[in-house]
Amino acid sequence: MPITNSIYAFPIDGKFRRIHHGPIYKLWRDRAAANGFTIVGRAVSHEHLVLGCQTCGLPTVARVSHVRDGNPKCSHCIQERRGNVALDYGALHLGPDPEGDRKYRLYKLPCGHTGRRQPGCVKKAAAGHHELRCDICLKARHAAEAEAQGWQLIGKAKRKGASYRRYEHVCGHQQDVTIANMRHGDVDCAGCGESWTSKPSKIYLLRFHLPKGMVIKLGYSNNPEFRMRQVQHDLLVTRGAVIRDIPVATGHQAVRIEKALHSFISASWPDLIVPPENFERCLRTSSEIYDHRAEAFISDLLDAVLAGWDPSSGKPPF
């Protein structure tokens, strides 16, 4: 019988493999030699061959079909190359991804922390194209930047956006702020601050009459009537009006809700967006103008906000 209880006297890919007796054909030897291998024998089953790498001299197991029809690679040489690339960057290649993703490997970064990275990413870093960011060090840096401004880093932001984080002010109020704004101190607490971000505001819906038809504008302001007059070049021509507005506790919340509403409308009804060239001669704004058909839809969205829906949550309003 080809299957035996005998094993090879040396480890193959880190394991002592069972010997499998069977013929080794010339075609297999030729294919293996063309890819830099010598066939040592057969192992595991009739479907596997033991290959000796002509570069590093270490054995590895490969399927017969891969040797015959494919382009086998030496895993030991690959690991050595990955290790050398990591060393060129100042990192250390530790081995396979602990989460089992074959696209990733585990590395010890120059800072001393470990992290999962794709070998291609490490190779580009070693070539000087970018840096390997350590998530632990980055979080510590963001926390230190927040502490310098009187805030504490809480974690992931509630709103969408990779540049936002959740912070807590010394007064106990929590809000989402961009990393850059926190770093430079360009932030006002919506709980205890005295700027527009902490004062009550409103989300408004305005209507204008343009030469090409009626349009509406969605925005935020603590004074929608003033904003309605301010945005028009000629009040007698465009005849602006405030359709409705809803109260919002702070300006910070208002701008967050307003931006999320625009994103939701853009994703749900992109055909309702009016191109700038159709209104820029009449209105002092460059965006956030919608066809009058959107009035009922947006009004329903405002009702949903009043009922507690957060447009930045990713959940449907109805």
Beta strands, then each sheet from edge to edge (+ up, - down):
strand 1: 3-7
strand 2: 18-20
strand 3: 37-42
strand 4: 48-53
strand 5: 59-63
strand 6: 92-96
strand 7: 105-108
strand 8: 114-117
strand 9: 151-156
strand 10: 164-169
strand 11: 174-178
strand 12: 201-210
strand 13: 213-221
strand 14: 241-248
strand 15: 289-291
sheet 1: 1+ 2-
sheet 2: 3+ 4- 5+
sheet 3: 6+ 7- 8+
sheet 4: 9+ 10- 11+
sheet 5: 14+ 12- 13+ 15-
end
